[in-house]
Amino acid sequence: MGFQRKSPADVARRLGERRDRSQSGAGVRASDAWRRETFTLPRDEARAMAQECFVRFPKAAYMTEIESWRELSDGRIEFTIRRLPTAD
């Protein structure tokens, strides 16, 4: 029983099968579990929207957080809120 070399085609086939299994519902990768919403609003509306999201999806249950934000040249705020899809 010796070492058997695998061709690039064998490696590609094995990785493709692994991807197909993960996408078939057999398991959800952690990176796929997050829901993200991006908003671009005037500063006051952005603040109100973020507060509304934290009320609707409490941090303790949904792990809600502002993932990123930036101020645009016109003064509006662009931000992304990340949360889990359910509070399980």
Phi and psi in degrees as GROMACS dihedral restraints (atoms count N, CA, C in turn):
[ dihedral_restraints ]
;  ai    aj    ak    al  type     phi  dphi    fc
    3     4     5     6     1  -104.4    20    10
    4     5     6     7     1   177.2    20    10
    6     7     8     9     1   -72.7    20    10
    7     8     9    10     1   128.2    20    10
    9    10    11    12     1  -107.4    20    10
   10    11    12    13     1   123.1    20    10
   12    13    14    15     1   -75.0    20    10
   13    14    15    16     1   140.6    20    10
   15    16    17    18     1  -104.5    20    10
   16    17    18    19     1   137.7    20    10
   18    19    20    21     1   -79.8    20    10
   19    20    21    22     1   161.7    20    10
   21    22    23    24     1   -56.0    20    10
   22    23    24    25     1   -33.3    20    10
   24    25    26    27     1   -65.7    20    10
   25    26    27    28     1   -37.8    20    10
   27    28    29    30     1   -64.5    20    10
   28    29    30    31     1   -43.6    20    10
   30    31    32    33     1   -64.2    20    10
   31    32    33    34     1   -44.7    20    10
   33    34    35    36     1   -62.2    20    10
   34    35    36    37     1   -41.7    20    10
   36    37    38    39     1   -62.9    20    10
   37    38    39    40     1   -45.1    20    10
   39    40    41    42     1   -63.5    20    10
   40    41    42    43     1   -43.0    20    10
   42    43    44    45     1   -66.5    20    10
   43    44    45    46     1   -37.1    20    10
   45    46    47    48     1   -64.2    20    10
   46    47    48    49     1   -41.0    20    10
   48    49    50    51     1   -64.7    20    10
   49    50    51    52     1   -39.3    20    10
   51    52    53    54     1   -63.7    20    10
   52    53    54    55     1   -42.2    20    10
   54    55    56    57     1   -63.1    20    10
   55    56    57    58     1   -43.2    20    10
   57    58    59    60     1   -62.1    20    10
   58    59    60    61     1   -40.3    20    10
   60    61    62    63     1   -64.5    20    10
   61    62    63    64     1   -41.2    20    10
   63    64    65    66     1   -70.1    20    10
   64    65    66    67     1   -29.6    20    10
   66    67    68    69     1   -85.8    20    10
   67    68    69    70     1   -11.8    20    10
   69    70    71    72     1   -81.9    20    10
   70    71    72    73     1     1.3    20    10
   72    73    74    75     1    97.9    20    10
   73    74    75    76     1    -1.6    20    10
   75    76    77    78     1   -64.5    20    10
   76    77    78    79     1   -25.1    20    10
   78    79    80    81     1  -167.8    20    10
   79    80    81    82     1   148.3    20    10
   81    82    83    84     1  -110.2    20    10
   82    83    84    85     1   125.6    20    10
   84    85    86    87     1   -71.7    20    10
   85    86    87    88     1   149.3    20    10
   87    88    89    90     1   -57.2    20    10
   88    89    90    91     1   -37.6    20    10
   90    91    92    93     1   -67.2    20    10
   91    92    93    94     1   -22.8    20    10
   93    94    95    96     1   -85.5    20    10
   94    95    96    97     1   -10.4    20    10
   96    97    98    99     1   -78.8    20    10
   97    98    99   100     1   -18.7    20    10
   99   100   101   102     1   -84.4    20    10
  100   101   102   103     1   143.5    20    10
  102   103   104   105     1  -105.0    20    10
  103   104   105   106     1   132.3    20    10
  105   106   107   108     1  -124.6    20    10
  106   107   108   109     1   139.1    20    10
  108   109   110   111     1  -131.2    20    10
  109   110   111   112     1   133.2    20    10
  111   112   113   114     1  -113.4    20    10
  112   113   114   115     1   134.1    20    10
  114   115   116   117     1  -124.9    20    10
  115   116   117   118     1   148.5    20    10
  117   118   119   120     1  -131.6    20    10
  118   119   120   121     1   108.2    20    10
  120   121   122   123     1  -141.6    20    10
  121   122   123   124     1   159.8    20    10
  123   124   125   126     1   -59.0    20    10
  124   125   126   127     1   154.4    20    10
  126   127   128   129     1   -49.9    20    10
  127   128   129   130     1   -50.6    20    10
  129   130   131   132     1   -64.5    20    10
  130   131   132   133     1   -40.6    20    10
  132   133   134   135     1   -68.7    20    10
  133   134   135   136     1   -35.8    20    10
  135   136   137   138     1   -62.8    20    10
  136   137   138   139     1   -43.9    20    10
  138   139   140   141     1   -62.1    20    10
  139   140   141   142     1   -44.0    20    10
  141   142   143   144     1   -64.6    20    10
  142   143   144   145     1   -40.5    20    10
  144   145   146   147     1   -64.8    20    10
  145   146   147   148     1   -42.8    20    10
  147   148   149   150     1   -63.0    20    10
  148   149   150   151     1   -43.3    20    10
  150   151   152   153     1   -62.6    20    10
  151   152   153   154     1   -41.2    20    10
  153   154   155   156     1   -61.8    20    10
  154   155   156   157     1   -41.6    20    10
  156   157   158   159     1   -64.0    20    10
  157   158   159   160     1   -39.7    20    10
  159   160   161   162     1   -70.2    20    10
  160   161   162   163     1   -28.8    20    10
  162   163   164   165     1   -73.2    20    10
  163   164   165   166     1   -44.8    20    10
  165   166   167   168     1   -70.2    20    10
  166   167   168   169     1   -36.8    20    10
  168   169   170   171     1  -126.8    20    10
  169   170   171   172     1    81.3    20    10
  171   172   173   174     1   -56.4    20    10
  172   173   174   175     1   141.9    20    10
  174   175   176   177     1   -58.2    20    10
  175   176   177   178     1   -39.3    20    10
  177   178   179   180     1   -63.6    20    10
  178   179   180   181     1   -32.7    20    10
  180   181   182   183     1   -94.5    20    10
  181   182   183   184     1   -39.3    20    10
  183   184   185   186     1  -107.7    20    10
  184   185   186   187     1    -1.8    20    10
  186   187   188   189     1    55.3    20    10
  187   188   189   190     1    37.4    20    10
  189   190   191   192     1   -65.1    20    10
  190   191   192   193     1   137.4    20    10
  192   193   194   195     1  -156.6    20    10
  193   194   195   196     1   155.2    20    10
  195   196   197   198     1   -78.6    20    10
  196   197   198   199     1   110.6    20    10
  198   199   200   201     1   -76.6    20    10
  199   200   201   202     1   -39.8    20    10
  201   202   203   204     1  -157.4    20    10
  202   203   204   205     1   156.4    20    10
  204   205   206   207     1  -156.6    20    10
  205   206   207   208     1   156.3    20    10
  207   208   209   210     1  -157.4    20    10
  208   209   210   211     1   153.2    20    10
  210   211   212   213     1   -95.4    20    10
  211   212   213   214     1   126.8    20    10
  213   214   215   216     1   -82.5    20    10
  214   215   216   217     1   166.4    20    10
  216   217   218   219     1   -62.2    20    10
  217   218   219   220     1   -25.8    20    10
  219   220   221   222     1   -88.5    20    10
  220   221   222   223     1     5.8    20    10
  222   223   224   225     1    93.8    20    10
  223   224   225   226     1   -11.2    20    10
  225   226   227   228     1   -73.5    20    10
  226   227   228   229     1   158.7    20    10
  228   229   230   231     1  -109.0    20    10
  229   230   231   232     1   129.6    20    10
  231   232   233   234     1  -108.6    20    10
  232   233   234   235     1   125.7    20    10
  234   235   236   237     1  -144.0    20    10
  235   236   237   238     1   153.5    20    10
  237   238   239   240     1  -120.0    20    10
  238   239   240   241     1   127.5    20    10
  240   241   242   243     1  -104.6    20    10
  241   242   243   244     1   132.3    20    10
  243   244   245   246     1  -115.5    20    10
  244   245   246   247     1   137.7    20    10
  246   247   248   249     1  -153.9    20    10
  247   248   249   250     1   165.2    20    10
  249   250   251   252     1   -79.1    20    10
  250   251   252   253     1   151.3    20    10
  252   253   254   255     1   -70.9    20    10
  253   254   255   256     1   -27.3    20    10
  255   256   257   258     1  -136.2    20    10
  256   257   258   259     1   166.7    20    10
  258   259   260   261     1  -100.4    20    10
  259   260   261   262     1    34.0    20    10
